[in-house]
C-alpha cells in the first residue's frame, strides 16, 4: 500500500465546455505511469507521444533522446518528487500533432487509506474529445457541425462524435483503473 496519495485535478486547455478529471495516484507513481493513468482517465488510447513539463524541465518517455535533447527520462521521476506540495502545477501535452495540453494541479497529498485501489478517477466534467480530431480548434468545429444539420461537415461530425454526442456530459469511468 502506498504511504501517500496525490489528488490531481487535470484540466484540458482550450476546450469548451471545460473537460477535467480528478485523479488519485500513489505519490511514488512514475511520470510514465502517470501518463498511462491520464490517458485512461481522459478516455484516450495512448498511442501518441507525450511530454510533461514542470518548473522548466521536460520529462519525456525513454528512448526519445534522439529526437529531443535536454530532457529528463519520465520513468526515473516520481509524482511526489516532481510535485511535493499542494497547489504545485505541471503541464502534460498529449499528441504533438493535435497538441492536447493539460494543466495538472496538486489538490492534496494525504496518507493512503486502507484498501485503496489506485489510480482512480473520483470525479470529472465534460466529454473528452476523440483522438485525431484536429486539436481544440478541430474539435470545436466538429461540435459546431454536429449541432447544425445544414453544416457541410455535419455528416463527418456525426461519424466521428456520434449522433447524440453531448460535449458537456462526463461519463463516469470505472472508478479505478482496470
PyMOL CGO cylinders between C-alpha atoms (Angstrom):
from pymol import cmd
from pymol.cgo import CYLINDER

trace = [
    CYLINDER, 0.00, 0.00, 0.00, 1.37, 3.47, -0.86, 0.3, 1, 1, 1, 1, 1, 1,
    CYLINDER, 1.37, 3.47, -0.86, 2.31, 5.75, 2.01, 0.3, 1, 1, 1, 1, 1, 1,
    CYLINDER, 2.31, 5.75, 2.01, 0.72, 8.85, 0.45, 0.3, 1, 1, 1, 1, 1, 1,
    CYLINDER, 0.72, 8.85, 0.45, -1.70, 9.68, -2.32, 0.3, 1, 1, 1, 1, 1, 1,
    CYLINDER, -1.70, 9.68, -2.32, -1.64, 12.70, -4.61, 0.3, 1, 1, 1, 1, 1, 1,
    CYLINDER, -1.64, 12.70, -4.61, -5.05, 14.01, -5.67, 0.3, 1, 1, 1, 1, 1, 1,
    CYLINDER, -5.05, 14.01, -5.67, -4.60, 15.76, -9.01, 0.3, 1, 1, 1, 1, 1, 1,
    CYLINDER, -4.60, 15.76, -9.01, -7.01, 17.97, -10.92, 0.3, 1, 1, 1, 1, 1, 1,
    CYLINDER, -7.01, 17.97, -10.92, -6.34, 17.59, -14.63, 0.3, 1, 1, 1, 1, 1, 1,
    CYLINDER, -6.34, 17.59, -14.63, -7.89, 20.19, -16.95, 0.3, 1, 1, 1, 1, 1, 1,
    CYLINDER, -7.89, 20.19, -16.95, -7.73, 20.07, -20.74, 0.3, 1, 1, 1, 1, 1, 1,
    CYLINDER, -7.73, 20.07, -20.74, -6.86, 23.54, -22.09, 0.3, 1, 1, 1, 1, 1, 1,
    CYLINDER, -6.86, 23.54, -22.09, -8.73, 25.46, -24.79, 0.3, 1, 1, 1, 1, 1, 1,
    CYLINDER, -8.73, 25.46, -24.79, -11.86, 23.28, -24.82, 0.3, 1, 1, 1, 1, 1, 1,
    CYLINDER, -11.86, 23.28, -24.82, -15.42, 24.38, -24.02, 0.3, 1, 1, 1, 1, 1, 1,
    CYLINDER, -15.42, 24.38, -24.02, -17.26, 23.23, -22.06, 0.3, 1, 1, 1, 1, 1, 1,
    CYLINDER, -17.26, 23.23, -22.06, -14.40, 22.51, -19.66, 0.3, 1, 1, 1, 1, 1, 1,
    CYLINDER, -14.40, 22.51, -19.66, -13.04, 18.97, -19.59, 0.3, 1, 1, 1, 1, 1, 1,
    CYLINDER, -13.04, 18.97, -19.59, -11.46, 17.96, -16.30, 0.3, 1, 1, 1, 1, 1, 1,
    CYLINDER, -11.46, 17.96, -16.30, -10.76, 14.90, -14.17, 0.3, 1, 1, 1, 1, 1, 1,
    CYLINDER, -10.76, 14.90, -14.17, -9.93, 14.39, -10.50, 0.3, 1, 1, 1, 1, 1, 1,
    CYLINDER, -9.93, 14.39, -10.50, -7.40, 11.61, -10.22, 0.3, 1, 1, 1, 1, 1, 1,
    CYLINDER, -7.40, 11.61, -10.22, -5.85, 9.90, -7.20, 0.3, 1, 1, 1, 1, 1, 1,
    CYLINDER, -5.85, 9.90, -7.20, -2.45, 8.26, -7.68, 0.3, 1, 1, 1, 1, 1, 1,
    CYLINDER, -2.45, 8.26, -7.68, 0.17, 6.89, -5.29, 0.3, 1, 1, 1, 1, 1, 1,
    CYLINDER, 0.17, 6.89, -5.29, 2.82, 9.55, -4.69, 0.3, 1, 1, 1, 1, 1, 1,
    CYLINDER, 2.82, 9.55, -4.69, 5.52, 7.10, -5.82, 0.3, 1, 1, 1, 1, 1, 1,
    CYLINDER, 5.52, 7.10, -5.82, 3.91, 6.78, -9.28, 0.3, 1, 1, 1, 1, 1, 1,
    CYLINDER, 3.91, 6.78, -9.28, 6.45, 7.50, -12.01, 0.3, 1, 1, 1, 1, 1, 1,
    CYLINDER, 6.45, 7.50, -12.01, 5.58, 10.13, -14.58, 0.3, 1, 1, 1, 1, 1, 1,
    CYLINDER, 5.58, 10.13, -14.58, 5.44, 7.36, -17.18, 0.3, 1, 1, 1, 1, 1, 1,
    CYLINDER, 5.44, 7.36, -17.18, 2.85, 5.53, -15.09, 0.3, 1, 1, 1, 1, 1, 1,
    CYLINDER, 2.85, 5.53, -15.09, 1.00, 8.81, -14.55, 0.3, 1, 1, 1, 1, 1, 1,
    CYLINDER, 1.00, 8.81, -14.55, 0.76, 9.28, -18.31, 0.3, 1, 1, 1, 1, 1, 1,
    CYLINDER, 0.76, 9.28, -18.31, -0.96, 5.90, -18.56, 0.3, 1, 1, 1, 1, 1, 1,
    CYLINDER, -0.96, 5.90, -18.56, -3.42, 6.89, -15.84, 0.3, 1, 1, 1, 1, 1, 1,
    CYLINDER, -3.42, 6.89, -15.84, -4.10, 10.22, -17.58, 0.3, 1, 1, 1, 1, 1, 1,
    CYLINDER, -4.10, 10.22, -17.58, -4.75, 8.53, -20.92, 0.3, 1, 1, 1, 1, 1, 1,
    CYLINDER, -4.75, 8.53, -20.92, -7.20, 6.17, -19.19, 0.3, 1, 1, 1, 1, 1, 1,
    CYLINDER, -7.20, 6.17, -19.19, -8.94, 8.97, -17.24, 0.3, 1, 1, 1, 1, 1, 1,
    CYLINDER, -8.94, 8.97, -17.24, -9.37, 11.10, -20.36, 0.3, 1, 1, 1, 1, 1, 1,
    CYLINDER, -9.37, 11.10, -20.36, -10.63, 8.14, -22.39, 0.3, 1, 1, 1, 1, 1, 1,
    CYLINDER, -10.63, 8.14, -22.39, -7.87, 8.07, -24.99, 0.3, 1, 1, 1, 1, 1, 1,
    CYLINDER, -7.87, 8.07, -24.99, -5.95, 5.11, -26.41, 0.3, 1, 1, 1, 1, 1, 1,
    CYLINDER, -5.95, 5.11, -26.41, -2.39, 6.19, -25.60, 0.3, 1, 1, 1, 1, 1, 1,
    CYLINDER, -2.39, 6.19, -25.60, -0.73, 5.73, -28.98, 0.3, 1, 1, 1, 1, 1, 1,
    CYLINDER, -0.73, 5.73, -28.98, 0.63, 9.29, -29.23, 0.3, 1, 1, 1, 1, 1, 1,
    CYLINDER, 0.63, 9.29, -29.23, 3.82, 10.82, -27.85, 0.3, 1, 1, 1, 1, 1, 1,
    CYLINDER, 3.82, 10.82, -27.85, 3.53, 12.97, -24.75, 0.3, 1, 1, 1, 1, 1, 1,
    CYLINDER, 3.53, 12.97, -24.75, 5.67, 15.22, -22.56, 0.3, 1, 1, 1, 1, 1, 1,
    CYLINDER, 5.67, 15.22, -22.56, 5.39, 16.55, -19.02, 0.3, 1, 1, 1, 1, 1, 1,
    CYLINDER, 5.39, 16.55, -19.02, 6.78, 19.99, -18.15, 0.3, 1, 1, 1, 1, 1, 1,
    CYLINDER, 6.78, 19.99, -18.15, 7.34, 21.22, -14.60, 0.3, 1, 1, 1, 1, 1, 1,
    CYLINDER, 7.34, 21.22, -14.60, 9.46, 24.17, -13.48, 0.3, 1, 1, 1, 1, 1, 1,
    CYLINDER, 9.46, 24.17, -13.48, 11.06, 24.45, -16.91, 0.3, 1, 1, 1, 1, 1, 1,
    CYLINDER, 11.06, 24.45, -16.91, 12.08, 20.78, -17.08, 0.3, 1, 1, 1, 1, 1, 1,
    CYLINDER, 12.08, 20.78, -17.08, 10.69, 18.48, -19.78, 0.3, 1, 1, 1, 1, 1, 1,
    CYLINDER, 10.69, 18.48, -19.78, 10.09, 14.81, -18.96, 0.3, 1, 1, 1, 1, 1, 1,
    CYLINDER, 10.09, 14.81, -18.96, 9.82, 12.51, -21.99, 0.3, 1, 1, 1, 1, 1, 1,
    CYLINDER, 9.82, 12.51, -21.99, 9.29, 8.76, -22.37, 0.3, 1, 1, 1, 1, 1, 1,
    CYLINDER, 9.29, 8.76, -22.37, 12.59, 6.87, -22.53, 0.3, 1, 1, 1, 1, 1, 1,
    CYLINDER, 12.59, 6.87, -22.53, 14.07, 6.38, -25.98, 0.3, 1, 1, 1, 1, 1, 1,
    CYLINDER, 14.07, 6.38, -25.98, 13.23, 9.82, -27.36, 0.3, 1, 1, 1, 1, 1, 1,
    CYLINDER, 13.23, 9.82, -27.36, 16.68, 11.32, -26.78, 0.3, 1, 1, 1, 1, 1, 1,
    CYLINDER, 16.68, 11.32, -26.78, 17.45, 11.09, -30.50, 0.3, 1, 1, 1, 1, 1, 1,
    CYLINDER, 17.45, 11.09, -30.50, 14.52, 13.41, -31.23, 0.3, 1, 1, 1, 1, 1, 1,
    CYLINDER, 14.52, 13.41, -31.23, 14.68, 15.75, -28.28, 0.3, 1, 1, 1, 1, 1, 1,
    CYLINDER, 14.68, 15.75, -28.28, 17.78, 16.79, -26.42, 0.3, 1, 1, 1, 1, 1, 1,
    CYLINDER, 17.78, 16.79, -26.42, 17.90, 18.15, -22.89, 0.3, 1, 1, 1, 1, 1, 1,
    CYLINDER, 17.90, 18.15, -22.89, 15.08, 16.18, -21.39, 0.3, 1, 1, 1, 1, 1, 1,
    CYLINDER, 15.08, 16.18, -21.39, 14.62, 14.00, -18.32, 0.3, 1, 1, 1, 1, 1, 1,
    CYLINDER, 14.62, 14.00, -18.32, 13.52, 10.37, -18.53, 0.3, 1, 1, 1, 1, 1, 1,
    CYLINDER, 13.52, 10.37, -18.53, 9.96, 10.27, -17.15, 0.3, 1, 1, 1, 1, 1, 1,
    CYLINDER, 9.96, 10.27, -17.15, 10.45, 6.72, -15.88, 0.3, 1, 1, 1, 1, 1, 1,
    CYLINDER, 10.45, 6.72, -15.88, 13.04, 7.97, -13.38, 0.3, 1, 1, 1, 1, 1, 1,
    CYLINDER, 13.04, 7.97, -13.38, 10.91, 10.67, -11.77, 0.3, 1, 1, 1, 1, 1, 1,
    CYLINDER, 10.91, 10.67, -11.77, 8.00, 10.24, -9.37, 0.3, 1, 1, 1, 1, 1, 1,
    CYLINDER, 8.00, 10.24, -9.37, 4.92, 12.41, -8.89, 0.3, 1, 1, 1, 1, 1, 1,
    CYLINDER, 4.92, 12.41, -8.89, 5.82, 13.04, -5.24, 0.3, 1, 1, 1, 1, 1, 1,
    CYLINDER, 5.82, 13.04, -5.24, 9.30, 14.26, -6.17, 0.3, 1, 1, 1, 1, 1, 1,
    CYLINDER, 9.30, 14.26, -6.17, 8.26, 16.50, -9.07, 0.3, 1, 1, 1, 1, 1, 1,
    CYLINDER, 8.26, 16.50, -9.07, 5.24, 17.95, -7.21, 0.3, 1, 1, 1, 1, 1, 1,
    CYLINDER, 5.24, 17.95, -7.21, 5.93, 17.56, -3.47, 0.3, 1, 1, 1, 1, 1, 1,
    CYLINDER, 5.93, 17.56, -3.47, 3.38, 20.14, -2.25, 0.3, 1, 1, 1, 1, 1, 1,
    CYLINDER, 3.38, 20.14, -2.25, -0.27, 21.03, -2.74, 0.3, 1, 1, 1, 1, 1, 1,
    CYLINDER, -0.27, 21.03, -2.74, -1.03, 23.60, -5.44, 0.3, 1, 1, 1, 1, 1, 1,
    CYLINDER, -1.03, 23.60, -5.44, 2.09, 22.72, -7.42, 0.3, 1, 1, 1, 1, 1, 1,
    CYLINDER, 2.09, 22.72, -7.42, 1.48, 22.50, -11.14, 0.3, 1, 1, 1, 1, 1, 1,
    CYLINDER, 1.48, 22.50, -11.14, 2.70, 20.61, -14.15, 0.3, 1, 1, 1, 1, 1, 1,
    CYLINDER, 2.70, 20.61, -14.15, 1.72, 20.52, -17.81, 0.3, 1, 1, 1, 1, 1, 1,
    CYLINDER, 1.72, 20.52, -17.81, 1.05, 17.33, -19.76, 0.3, 1, 1, 1, 1, 1, 1,
    CYLINDER, 1.05, 17.33, -19.76, 0.91, 17.56, -23.54, 0.3, 1, 1, 1, 1, 1, 1,
    CYLINDER, 0.91, 17.56, -23.54, -0.51, 14.55, -25.34, 0.3, 1, 1, 1, 1, 1, 1,
    CYLINDER, -0.51, 14.55, -25.34, -0.34, 14.05, -29.12, 0.3, 1, 1, 1, 1, 1, 1,
    CYLINDER, -0.34, 14.05, -29.12, 2.14, 16.51, -30.56, 0.3, 1, 1, 1, 1, 1, 1,
    CYLINDER, 2.14, 16.51, -30.56, 0.04, 16.86, -33.73, 0.3, 1, 1, 1, 1, 1, 1,
    CYLINDER, 0.04, 16.86, -33.73, -3.25, 17.75, -32.05, 0.3, 1, 1, 1, 1, 1, 1,
    CYLINDER, -3.25, 17.75, -32.05, -1.40, 19.29, -29.09, 0.3, 1, 1, 1, 1, 1, 1,
    CYLINDER, -1.40, 19.29, -29.09, -3.78, 18.43, -26.26, 0.3, 1, 1, 1, 1, 1, 1,
    CYLINDER, -3.78, 18.43, -26.26, -2.34, 20.47, -23.38, 0.3, 1, 1, 1, 1, 1, 1,
    CYLINDER, -2.34, 20.47, -23.38, -3.46, 19.73, -19.83, 0.3, 1, 1, 1, 1, 1, 1,
    CYLINDER, -3.46, 19.73, -19.83, -2.90, 21.62, -16.60, 0.3, 1, 1, 1, 1, 1, 1,
    CYLINDER, -2.90, 21.62, -16.60, -2.25, 19.32, -13.63, 0.3, 1, 1, 1, 1, 1, 1,
    CYLINDER, -2.25, 19.32, -13.63, -2.65, 20.83, -10.16, 0.3, 1, 1, 1, 1, 1, 1,
    CYLINDER, -2.65, 20.83, -10.16, -2.00, 19.02, -6.89, 0.3, 1, 1, 1, 1, 1, 1,
    CYLINDER, -2.00, 19.02, -6.89, -5.22, 19.36, -4.90, 0.3, 1, 1, 1, 1, 1, 1,
    CYLINDER, -5.22, 19.36, -4.90, -3.98, 17.45, -1.86, 0.3, 1, 1, 1, 1, 1, 1,
    CYLINDER, -3.98, 17.45, -1.86, -1.44, 14.96, -0.57, 0.3, 1, 1, 1, 1, 1, 1,
    CYLINDER, -1.44, 14.96, -0.57, -2.75, 12.62, 2.09, 0.3, 1, 1, 1, 1, 1, 1,
    CYLINDER, -2.75, 12.62, 2.09, -1.97, 9.29, 3.74, 0.3, 1, 1, 1, 1, 1, 1,
    CYLINDER, -1.97, 9.29, 3.74, -3.30, 6.36, 1.75, 0.3, 1, 1, 1, 1, 1, 1,
    CYLINDER, -3.30, 6.36, 1.75, -6.49, 4.88, 3.13, 0.3, 1, 1, 1, 1, 1, 1,
    CYLINDER, -6.49, 4.88, 3.13, -6.75, 1.18, 3.86, 0.3, 1, 1, 1, 1, 1, 1,
    CYLINDER, -6.75, 1.18, 3.86, -7.69, -0.89, 0.84, 0.3, 1, 1, 1, 1, 1, 1,
    CYLINDER, -7.69, -0.89, 0.84, -7.46, 1.98, -1.64, 0.3, 1, 1, 1, 1, 1, 1,
    CYLINDER, -7.46, 1.98, -1.64, -7.17, 0.73, -5.22, 0.3, 1, 1, 1, 1, 1, 1,
    CYLINDER, -7.17, 0.73, -5.22, -5.21, 3.26, -7.22, 0.3, 1, 1, 1, 1, 1, 1,
    CYLINDER, -5.21, 3.26, -7.22, -5.06, 5.01, -9.56, 0.3, 1, 1, 1, 1, 1, 1,
    CYLINDER, -5.06, 5.01, -9.56, -8.68, 6.04, -9.59, 0.3, 1, 1, 1, 1, 1, 1,
    CYLINDER, -8.68, 6.04, -9.59, -10.77, 8.80, -11.09, 0.3, 1, 1, 1, 1, 1, 1,
    CYLINDER, -10.77, 8.80, -11.09, -13.08, 10.22, -8.44, 0.3, 1, 1, 1, 1, 1, 1,
    CYLINDER, -13.08, 10.22, -8.44, -14.82, 12.96, -10.43, 0.3, 1, 1, 1, 1, 1, 1,
    CYLINDER, -14.82, 12.96, -10.43, -14.81, 14.81, -13.71, 0.3, 1, 1, 1, 1, 1, 1,
    CYLINDER, -14.81, 14.81, -13.71, -16.62, 17.08, -16.08, 0.3, 1, 1, 1, 1, 1, 1,
    CYLINDER, -16.62, 17.08, -16.08, -17.11, 17.36, -19.81, 0.3, 1, 1, 1, 1, 1, 1,
    CYLINDER, -17.11, 17.36, -19.81, -16.73, 14.81, -22.57, 0.3, 1, 1, 1, 1, 1, 1,
    CYLINDER, -16.73, 14.81, -22.57, -13.17, 14.26, -23.67, 0.3, 1, 1, 1, 1, 1, 1,
    CYLINDER, -13.17, 14.26, -23.67, -12.63, 14.96, -27.38, 0.3, 1, 1, 1, 1, 1, 1,
    CYLINDER, -12.63, 14.96, -27.38, -11.79, 11.99, -29.59, 0.3, 1, 1, 1, 1, 1, 1,
    CYLINDER, -11.79, 11.99, -29.59, -8.19, 11.44, -30.63, 0.3, 1, 1, 1, 1, 1, 1,
    CYLINDER, -8.19, 11.44, -30.63, -7.00, 12.70, -34.00, 0.3, 1, 1, 1, 1, 1, 1,
    CYLINDER, -7.00, 12.70, -34.00, -9.81, 15.23, -34.47, 0.3, 1, 1, 1, 1, 1, 1,
    CYLINDER, -9.81, 15.23, -34.47, -7.54, 18.22, -35.10, 0.3, 1, 1, 1, 1, 1, 1,
    CYLINDER, -7.54, 18.22, -35.10, -6.91, 19.50, -31.58, 0.3, 1, 1, 1, 1, 1, 1,
    CYLINDER, -6.91, 19.50, -31.58, -9.03, 22.05, -29.73, 0.3, 1, 1, 1, 1, 1, 1,
    CYLINDER, -9.03, 22.05, -29.73, -9.91, 24.00, -32.89, 0.3, 1, 1, 1, 1, 1, 1,
    CYLINDER, -9.91, 24.00, -32.89, -10.81, 20.90, -34.90, 0.3, 1, 1, 1, 1, 1, 1,
    CYLINDER, -10.81, 20.90, -34.90, -12.92, 19.62, -32.01, 0.3, 1, 1, 1, 1, 1, 1,
    CYLINDER, -12.92, 19.62, -32.01, -14.77, 22.94, -31.71, 0.3, 1, 1, 1, 1, 1, 1,
    CYLINDER, -14.77, 22.94, -31.71, -15.54, 22.77, -35.44, 0.3, 1, 1, 1, 1, 1, 1,
    CYLINDER, -15.54, 22.77, -35.44, -16.88, 19.22, -35.11, 0.3, 1, 1, 1, 1, 1, 1,
    CYLINDER, -16.88, 19.22, -35.11, -19.12, 20.16, -32.18, 0.3, 1, 1, 1, 1, 1, 1,
    CYLINDER, -19.12, 20.16, -32.18, -20.43, 23.15, -34.15, 0.3, 1, 1, 1, 1, 1, 1,
    CYLINDER, -20.43, 23.15, -34.15, -21.09, 21.00, -37.22, 0.3, 1, 1, 1, 1, 1, 1,
    CYLINDER, -21.09, 21.00, -37.22, -22.84, 18.33, -35.14, 0.3, 1, 1, 1, 1, 1, 1,
    CYLINDER, -22.84, 18.33, -35.14, -25.32, 20.90, -33.86, 0.3, 1, 1, 1, 1, 1, 1,
    CYLINDER, -25.32, 20.90, -33.86, -26.18, 22.17, -37.35, 0.3, 1, 1, 1, 1, 1, 1,
    CYLINDER, -26.18, 22.17, -37.35, -27.73, 19.64, -39.76, 0.3, 1, 1, 1, 1, 1, 1,
    CYLINDER, -27.73, 19.64, -39.76, -27.10, 22.05, -42.66, 0.3, 1, 1, 1, 1, 1, 1,
    CYLINDER, -27.10, 22.05, -42.66, -23.38, 22.34, -41.94, 0.3, 1, 1, 1, 1, 1, 1,
    CYLINDER, -23.38, 22.34, -41.94, -21.09, 20.99, -44.66, 0.3, 1, 1, 1, 1, 1, 1,
    CYLINDER, -21.09, 20.99, -44.66, -19.27, 18.83, -42.09, 0.3, 1, 1, 1, 1, 1, 1,
    CYLINDER, -19.27, 18.83, -42.09, -22.37, 17.57, -40.27, 0.3, 1, 1, 1, 1, 1, 1,
    CYLINDER, -22.37, 17.57, -40.27, -22.04, 14.02, -41.62, 0.3, 1, 1, 1, 1, 1, 1,
    CYLINDER, -22.04, 14.02, -41.62, -18.38, 13.87, -40.67, 0.3, 1, 1, 1, 1, 1, 1,
    CYLINDER, -18.38, 13.87, -40.67, -19.20, 15.15, -37.17, 0.3, 1, 1, 1, 1, 1, 1,
    CYLINDER, -19.20, 15.15, -37.17, -21.90, 12.50, -36.71, 0.3, 1, 1, 1, 1, 1, 1,
    CYLINDER, -21.90, 12.50, -36.71, -19.46, 9.82, -37.87, 0.3, 1, 1, 1, 1, 1, 1,
    CYLINDER, -19.46, 9.82, -37.87, -16.69, 10.95, -35.51, 0.3, 1, 1, 1, 1, 1, 1,
    CYLINDER, -16.69, 10.95, -35.51, -18.67, 12.08, -32.46, 0.3, 1, 1, 1, 1, 1, 1,
    CYLINDER, -18.67, 12.08, -32.46, -21.90, 10.10, -32.74, 0.3, 1, 1, 1, 1, 1, 1,
    CYLINDER, -21.90, 10.10, -32.74, -25.46, 11.34, -33.22, 0.3, 1, 1, 1, 1, 1, 1,
    CYLINDER, -25.46, 11.34, -33.22, -26.27, 12.02, -29.55, 0.3, 1, 1, 1, 1, 1, 1,
    CYLINDER, -26.27, 12.02, -29.55, -22.87, 13.35, -28.52, 0.3, 1, 1, 1, 1, 1, 1,
    CYLINDER, -22.87, 13.35, -28.52, -23.03, 15.91, -25.71, 0.3, 1, 1, 1, 1, 1, 1,
    CYLINDER, -23.03, 15.91, -25.71, -19.74, 17.77, -25.08, 0.3, 1, 1, 1, 1, 1, 1,
    CYLINDER, -19.74, 17.77, -25.08, -20.81, 18.67, -21.54, 0.3, 1, 1, 1, 1, 1, 1,
    CYLINDER, -20.81, 18.67, -21.54, -21.57, 15.10, -20.47, 0.3, 1, 1, 1, 1, 1, 1,
    CYLINDER, -21.57, 15.10, -20.47, -18.98, 13.36, -18.31, 0.3, 1, 1, 1, 1, 1, 1,
    CYLINDER, -18.98, 13.36, -18.31, -19.39, 9.61, -18.39, 0.3, 1, 1, 1, 1, 1, 1,
    CYLINDER, -19.39, 9.61, -18.39, -18.12, 8.33, -15.05, 0.3, 1, 1, 1, 1, 1, 1,
    CYLINDER, -18.12, 8.33, -15.05, -15.33, 5.88, -15.60, 0.3, 1, 1, 1, 1, 1, 1,
    CYLINDER, -15.33, 5.88, -15.60, -14.90, 2.62, -13.86, 0.3, 1, 1, 1, 1, 1, 1,
    CYLINDER, -14.90, 2.62, -13.86, -13.77, 4.16, -10.58, 0.3, 1, 1, 1, 1, 1, 1,
    CYLINDER, -13.77, 4.16, -10.58, -10.38, 2.51, -10.63, 0.3, 1, 1, 1, 1, 1, 1,
    CYLINDER, -10.38, 2.51, -10.63, -8.07, 1.63, -13.43, 0.3, 1, 1, 1, 1, 1, 1,
    CYLINDER, -8.07, 1.63, -13.43, -8.66, -1.92, -14.57, 0.3, 1, 1, 1, 1, 1, 1,
]
cmd.load_cgo(trace, "trace")
